[in-house]
């Protein structure tokens, strides 16, 4: 290590040398960037900014390099700095628009339009507006913007790509706008992905890298889309190639990580289903998922009159970040499940806090996409497939599905619902996060409304029309015999009438909730009952955290009125309440009151919300044993064992009793041996073993 | 094998008394005060239901009152008896000493150890269910004393006591089905419930319970023969869930009892040899032995002719 005096000399020498060298320039930075020497380019940009702190353009170009290098946050910071220096800088505004577009933010178009005001010849801003319009399925705007960009630059690849994609999405084999360029085909691949037409998306990405093997952004998306369709081997190869080439964006990195974690999963195949579960919860979840997949397929095949030609694959992720990787690059926020052709990826019931989601409802929702996508050959618009899926949640069971939420109430009250012909915009480019949730709900209610007023046959006819590439306005005119604007008026009038009481009393309900919480905290149960009884019917659909049902039930329990508490909890469950602790407490109260059959039904419902706790399986198994439902008891005690209970010996014994009742003495003996291997002195198990050894043909009498 | 023999020895010996002292400390705010008191009373109720008469519970006592409780125990408890002390509340550890938060001056782990040492019970179990409780282990550990702590030195309030109370009354805690919950069974039960509590709330676990019963260790998350911890705790009965002591006093059944013991030892031996055996052979021998054991137990349970 040099001494301090030597270091000082060295520093002086380097400074002198730097002052003698010619100053670094913006073209040098750009050249280094184009050569993918990002670190070197970064140094030059930093020096340039230090030398010219008032130059907005340098910051804009630096930001664009960051954006290309998958560092959108840093890029946006530089664009903001540029805008502070020059508030209307077209390049900075375009940068902001590009950052927003990457995450499907509704603000992207506004920034691009402002950029064009500052520089009407900024072709890239026009190209982006065309792309954003097509993402919203606003074809007329997309065409106009693309042609405006082409008027500025007749060779604009992106403008041509948007126009050509519109032709290809409409199933035209040839397009006069074919860009014949790798980046143009990459854009087409993006739109086919967005329209859930993954096979065609893959074909365009292949075409893109066929023309330019160095276009790693397209190769990465090829890998991601192959993974979506379950072609993991090739997906891994393509993504690995990107990684080796230095293309290491989050999609590539996270997808590779997920593919590397395959060893943690196990796949179960039947003739109709492929179920991929994490090994740590596979034994517990498999019976419930497999049975529900088969049931959903059978119901939908009849309802949609469509026979699936291949099994449906469901992938269940206990770690939400893994699921997020599967949904990466898709518009929409906070999704619980996602469908790619016949592959469904979803959160495991263990992947979210208990009571915050209903896994079976999500599975039926996603399964309906498999049908609507297949029937329309993936031509169904997003609002309609999501609307049907939301409709199906409650059609499967009135207790399922998301209820009218505060965001929807606010949207109804403030007249913020989108026209049906523009509803896709709410999914793809929401102006705020709640707009996605509101759009799901609105689409679902539109499908409810069509089903009630025109019948399910009309829904099927609309699906066929969408399959023939008709757009929303055309389909509404054809099947509902009215203009989309008239439909909007009628639908909104019906929705407002249905939700009138809740919308009008929403503020009173909010105030009441606060007072009920305060009364609960101070154990003033008379006030809880008085306030809760008054306010419950203002908003009966509210079953989330701090629901009035639960507060009232607790108050009644505290006052010793168990019957009233049970009545409230039953209302809560029927209204769609999902909190496992509350449902368990209802089952226990019902059981204690002798309503064992109802208690079993309540616990069975819990299995389709949150089946992770051993206690619920033990209780349900016991109730079903009592009710001579040995098949159900076997499933529950097997689930109990799979849930790795504290009392393993007891769980084996319980399963033995169920097998015994089911006249499977050998299986019962095996379970008893397993129980007594852990606890040799386990007397009830010893007694049953002796009984089974004496009279193998008849079920031995057992007791808990 | 040795563990089993030790368990059996305790089961057959004339049961000495077990004395329980539960202390809830200061919560610092009404919610925690209430919670700690509720858990202490829950433990009290579980113990009393199990029929153990020597149960004392103190809610938020000061140092003098705690000293007085220990002094009373020191005068009553005999060397053959067992002592279980359970502390619920907040604790602090500054890297030097552990303190249990009580009204007035806190009580230190050093003082607690001195108070425990004065009680003549040869077998002791101390359960420290507070934040930072792992810091108490170096001061409280001693041969023939089990020290269980709710956490290492983590500072967050713990939920261990809530599930410890459950362990004392839930038959599921009795995993070997001998109608008694040992300190090790209660520790494992509680540890599992606490883990489930954090898992189901999708929260990062902030408490990591430990058990030390060798008199020289730092506490283990998973007591096992490999790390040498848990042997004393396995043989330390906290509560009895049923009547399982009658046969030892009946001379007519001593031969059956001896046969039963022989079979239990043979089963233990077989389980020990399992790894090196053919699976079908192991299963067949195990089934035979378990059936014979069941028959011996049936004969023992039969009313005298």
Contacts between the chains, C-beta under 8 A, distances in Angstrom:
chain1	res1	chain2	res2	distance
A	350	B	199	7.9
A	352	B	202	7.0
A	353	B	200	7.5
A	353	B	201	6.2
A	353	B	202	4.8
A	354	B	200	5.2
A	354	B	201	7.8
A	612	B	200	7.1
A	613	B	196	7.5
A	613	B	200	7.3
A	645	B	172	7.0
A	646	B	172	5.3
A	646	B	173	6.7
A	646	B	175	6.6
A	646	B	188	7.2
A	646	B	189	5.3
A	646	B	192	5.3
A	646	B	193	7.7
A	647	B	171	7.5
A	647	B	172	3.8
A	647	B	173	7.6
A	647	B	174	7.6
A	647	B	175	5.8
A	648	B	175	6.8
A	649	B	175	6.3
A	649	B	176	7.4
A	649	B	177	5.7
A	650	B	171	7.6
A	650	B	172	6.2
A	650	B	177	7.5
A	669	B	287	7.8
A	672	B	290	8.0
A	673	B	283	7.1
A	673	B	286	6.3
A	673	B	287	5.4
A	673	B	290	6.2
A	676	B	290	4.7
A	676	B	293	7.8
A	676	B	294	7.8
A	677	B	271	7.1
A	677	B	286	6.2
A	677	B	290	7.6
A	678	B	175	7.0
A	678	B	176	7.0
A	679	B	175	6.8
A	679	B	176	4.7
A	679	B	177	3.7
A	679	B	178	7.4
A	680	B	263	8.0
A	680	B	264	6.0
A	680	B	267	5.1
A	680	B	290	6.3
A	680	B	293	5.8
A	681	B	176	7.3
A	681	B	177	6.0
A	681	B	178	5.5
A	681	B	264	7.4
A	681	B	293	7.6
A	681	B	297	7.0
A	682	B	177	3.7
A	683	B	177	7.3
A	683	B	297	6.4
A	683	B	301	7.6
A	685	B	177	7.5
A	686	B	290	7.8
A	686	B	293	7.1
A	686	B	294	3.6
A	686	B	297	5.4
A	686	B	298	7.1
A	687	B	294	7.3
A	687	B	298	7.4
A	689	B	290	6.8
A	689	B	291	6.4
A	689	B	294	5.3
A	690	B	291	7.5
A	690	B	294	5.2
A	690	B	295	6.8
A	690	B	298	6.2
A	693	B	291	6.2
